[in-house]
Amino acid sequence: MKVTAFVVALGLGSCALAPDEFASLRRNSFEWNQEERELGFLHFDKVFGGRNVPSGDAERPWKEGPPIQAFSEGGERQRQLDEFLADQKVAGLLVAVDGEIRLERYALGHGREGRWTSQSVAKSVTSTLVGAAIQDGFIQGVDDKLTTYIPDLEGSGYDGVTVGQLLTMSTGVRWVEDYTNPNSDLIKFFRRPVDRGVDQTVSYLRSLPADAEPGTRWLYSTGETHLLGVLVSSATGQSLSDYLAAKIWRPYGMEHDATWTLNATGQELAGCCLHMGLRDAARFAQLVLDGGRIDGEPIVQDGWFEAATRSHFPVWGPLGYGYQWWTYTDGTFRALGIHGQTIHIDPARRLVVVLSSAWPEAENFERRTADSVFINAVAAEVDLERGSGEPGRSATRSSAVM
């Protein structure tokens, strides 16, 4: 199973072209070599452009707690940490426990003032904006029909599909997510001419046939998350970037502006391509962990994240899929993107782990396993601090995916 967020030479809508120094990168990013990948992920906005998401109305500095001793200088897990960072091409690592940063590392030219591409981690941000649009009354609920908000889908395979079925990727519409096959939908999406007067995402997806009843089959589709972005923009009358800024980025005091890459008709590519800082990715995770409240005010309805982060469809073993979140039977859940992008949230431990990486491969089972082993080690140390664990014992059964 290939789980990807594809980025090709994109139409940049109304955005200015990137500086000439990045011109050679403005092509299919799966063709980048390792040096280009590390540079491109760090400067994704300069390569492909995008719409700005302005930050911080309020100062909300992270609290910094004591380092996790085992991963500190001379700690028993220091070597494990160093090897993990090097082997996994990790550009940024942040561990927060109880809302306090306990471990933070940067490499590959990244740093606290830098930003990194999210790849498909953006899917979970988009899902949260759907929840916000429901809370704000722009969307009535997950049982609404998509065509209520996107009339251009009438008569297509999405006619009759609900918001909830789009959130869980169970629409029944055919989609091939394969970045190595030039005839996959993931790649043809950027090549097919756009119907006049129609958003690029809607234009392409309404051409696809349905081959299963809605709600009966799970099929991973980055295109359908792009369509969720169209849904939010159509319902709210705002760009996805503006809505993200209004609901989260400004009121929650993010440290840096973000940038969201656009399709050829100026709509955010909601299934990928949100360029943001490591601490801001962790802050988003903390908001989810805290139930989606900012200064006591909910940005989503009560129970939204409980529904969003439980399994609606089984995927493999302990792994399931919720509203654009990967779910696990131990109660943890993750936002995941290709080349090693990860947000891991463990409600029981009040633990957040964020990884920004530049794997040579888009997806690799062994690398996902290595990420899980490291996250298990972090969880084990948290348990030891609280007197609820034993040295050397894995703290969670979260498995590798994809």
N, C-alpha and C positions, 0 to 999 in steps of 0.2 A: 504494500500500500504506500503510495507516494503522497505525502502531505506537504504542499508547497504554497508559497506565495510568489507568483511569477512576476518578474520585472523585465521588460524589454525596452527598446528605445521608445520612450513614451511621448505622446503628444503632451505638451506642457500647458495647454490651455492659455490662460492670460499671464502666465509667469514668465519672467525674464530668463534668457538662456544662461546656462552655467558659465563660469569663467573658462577661458580657453584651455587652462591647464588640465581641465577635466574632460575635454572634448573627446579624447580617445576612449573614455569609459562610457560614453553615451551610446551604448549598444546593449544587446542582450547580456544581462549581468551573469548568466550562467556560463558565458564564454570567458569571464574574467579569470586570470591566473591568480595565485594566492596573493601576490603583492598588490595587484589591482583590487582584489576583493577587500583586503584590509583597508586600503585607501578609500575605496568606494563606499563601504559600509560606514566609515567615519564621516564621509562628506556626501552622503546620499542626496541631501538637498541641493548641493552645488552641482551634482551630476545630473539629476533629473528634475530639479525645481520642485515647486509645490506651493501650497497655501499656508500662510503663517497661522500658528495657534498661539496667541499672546499669553504670557504667564502673569502671575502673581499680583492680585490686588492686595494681598495681606502677607506679612512676613510670617512664615511658618517653618522656622529652621528645624531640621531633624534633631532629635535628642540623640546624643552619642553615649552609649553605655560602655561598660568595660569590655575590652577585647575578649573574645573566646580564647581562653588560655591555650588550649590544645593546638590552635592554629597560629599562635603568636611565635615570635622569635624564641627558639629553643623548646617550643612545645612539641609534644609527642606526635602531633599530626602536621607539623610544619612542612616536612618533606612531602607528605601526601598532597598538601595544598599546592606547593610549588610545582610538583609534577603534573597535577591536574590542570593548573593554569596553562602550563607550557604545552602539554599533550593535546588539550582541547582547544587550543588557540583562543583562549578566553581574553577578551578585551576589557571586560568589566564584570566584577563580582560584588554583590552587596547582600549581606545577611542582616535582617532586622528581627529582633525578638521583643515582643511587648512594645512595639513602636520605637525602639531604640536601635540605632546602627551598631552592630557588634563586630562586623567584618566588612572591609571594603578594599578592593584591589583594582588596579588598572594596568593595562599593557597595550601593545600594538598601536601606540600613539594616542590612545584614548585617555581621558582624564575627567576630573569632576566638572570642568567647564565645557567638555565636549558632548557630542550627541552621537547616537548610533541608530542604524535602521532597526525597526522592530520586526520586519517581515510579518509573519502571520500572528504574532502577538497582538497586532492591531485588531484582529477579529474580536478579541474579548473586550477591547475598548469600544468597538462598534456595537457589540451586544449591549453594553452598559448604556450607551446612548439611546438604544431602543427602549430600554427600561425607563430612562429619563423622559423620553417623549410620551410614554404611557402615563407616568406620574404627572406630567405637565398637562395632560389632556389632549395632546396633539394626535395620539393614537389611542383608541378606546381600549384595546386589549389584544392579547396574543391570538384570539380567535377571529379577529378581523380578517377580511379578505384583502390580499395585496392590491387587487384592482381598485379597491376603494381609494387608495392613495396614489397608485400608478396606473391610470387608465390605459396607457399605451401597452399594457400587458394583456388587455382583453383579447380573447380569441387565441391566446398562446397556451403553451403548456403550463403556464402559471395561473391561468384562469381557474379560480376556485381554490387556489393554494392559500393557506393562512399565514399570518405573521409568525406564529409559533412553529409551523412546519419549515419556514425559511430559516428561523433561528436554529433549528435542530438539523438542518440539511437533510430533511426528509420530504422534499417536495415531489419526488418521483420523476423529475426532469433529468434527462441524460446530460452528463458532463464527463469529459475525460481530462483528468488532472495529471498530465505527464509532460514535464518540461524537456524531455529528450526526444519527444516525437513531434515533428513540425506540424503534424496534422491533429494534434490534441487541441481541445478547446482552449486550454490554458494559453497556447501560443497563437492559435487562429484568432482569438479574441482581439488581439492588437493589429491583425492584418486585415480583417474583414471591413469593407467599406461601411460607414455609419449611415443609417437611414436618415434622410433629411429631417431636421427638426426634432430628433429623438436623441436622448442620452446614449452614449456609446455602450454602456452596460446593458441598458434596456434593449437597444437595437440588436445586440448579439444574443442575449439570453432569450428573447422572445422568438428567435428563430429555431430554438432547440426543441426537439420532441419530448413528450412525456412517455416514459416506458415503464412506469410503476404507479400505483395509486398513491396519492399524497398521504403521508403519514405511515407508510408501510415499509419503507426502506431508507437506510442511512447511506449517503454517498457524499464524500468530502468534495466540496466545490468552492474554490476561492471566488469564482464568479458570483455565487449566491451571496457571499458576504459583501461583495461590491454592490449587489442589489439591495442589501440591507441599508447601505449608505444612501442609496437613492431614496429608499423608503423614508429614512429619517429626514433627509433634506426636503422631500416632497411634503411630508406631514408638517414639519416645523416652519417651512418657508425660509430656512436658513441653510447656509453651507454647513457641511459636517464639521469643518474646522471651527467655524464661528460658534456652533452649538457646543462643541467640546470645550472651547474657551469659556463660554458663558456658564456651563454647568460644572466644570471640574478645574480646568487649568488656571483660571483667574481666582475663583473663590477659594480653591484649596491651596493656593500659594505655591504653585510649582516654581522651581528655581529658574527654569529656562523656557523660552519659547520652544514650541515644537513646529515641525513642518510636515504637512501631509501631501504626498504626491498625488497628482491629478491624472485623470484619463484625458483622451483627446478632446472631449467636449467640456472639460472643466469641472467634472465631478471627482471628489476624492475617491481613490482606490481603497475602499474601506476594508478590503481583505488583506491589506498589507501596508507597508511603506509609510508608517508614522515614524518620523525621525525625532528622537527624544533623548534626554539625558538619563543616565543610570539612576540617579536619585529620584527623578520624576517617575520613571517606570516603577520604582519601588514604592513611591508615594501613592501611585494609582493602586498598586496591590494592597497597600495599607488601607486605603479607602474602602476597597472591597471587603477586606478582613473586618473592618469596623462597621460593616453593614450599609455603607453608602450614605453616611451622614456627615454633613459639613456644618460645624457650629450648631449641632443638634437638629439641623433641618435635613430631611431625607431628600436625596436626589432621585431615588427610585422608591417604588411602593414597598411596604413591609412584605418580606417574604420573597422579594425578587431574586436576591442572590441565592437563597435556598433552592429556588426552582432552577436558576441559571446554572448552578454548579453541582446539580445531581445528574445522574445518568438518565437520559431519555432514550438512548439507544446503546446497546452493547457494541463494542468495537473489537476487543480482543482481551481475553483473560480478565484481569481486574480493571481494564480500561473501558471507559464509556465516554459518551459525548452529551453535553448539555446545551445551553444556549451559547455556542461558540467557545465553550470551555471544555478541556479534557478532564475527565473525572476519574477518580480511583475509589476502590471499595473501602479503603481505609479512611475516607473522609477528606483527603487532600485533593487539590485540583490545580490545574496548570493552564497557562496560556503559552502556546508553543509556536515557534517559527523556524523556518529552515536555517541551515548553517549554525544551529545551536542557540537560538534565542529562546529564553525560558523565563517565565515567572511562575514560581512554585509557592502555593499558599497552603499552610497547614493550620486550620482554625484551632485544633486542640492544643497545639503548642504556641499559638500566637506567633507563628514563624513565617517570614517571607524570605525567599531566596530568589535573586534576579541574576541571570547570566546573559551577557552580551558577548557573542562569539563570532568567529570567522572560520568555521570548519571548512576544510577543502571540499567536502561533499555537502550537497544540499541536505540529504538525509542519510543517517548511518545508525543502524541498530546498536552497534557496539558503543558508539559515542553517546547515544541516549542512555545506554546502560551505565556508562561511566558517570554521566551527570547524576543519575539516580543513586549510584553508589556514594558519590560525594555528598549529595543532599541527605542521604541516610546518615552519613558520618556527622554532618552538622546537627541533625535532629538528635542523634545519640548524645552529643556533647551537651545539648540543651537539656536533655533528660538527666544527664549526670549532674549538671549544675543544680537541678531541682531535686536531686535525690531519688529520681524515679527510673534510672537506667543502670545498666551494667557495662563496664568497659568492653569494647569489642562486639557488642550486640547491636545488630541493625535495629534502628528505631522505627522504621516504616517499611511497608511492603510495596510502596509505589514502584511500578515496573517501568522499564524502558518502553517507548512506543515507536510506532511507525516502522 
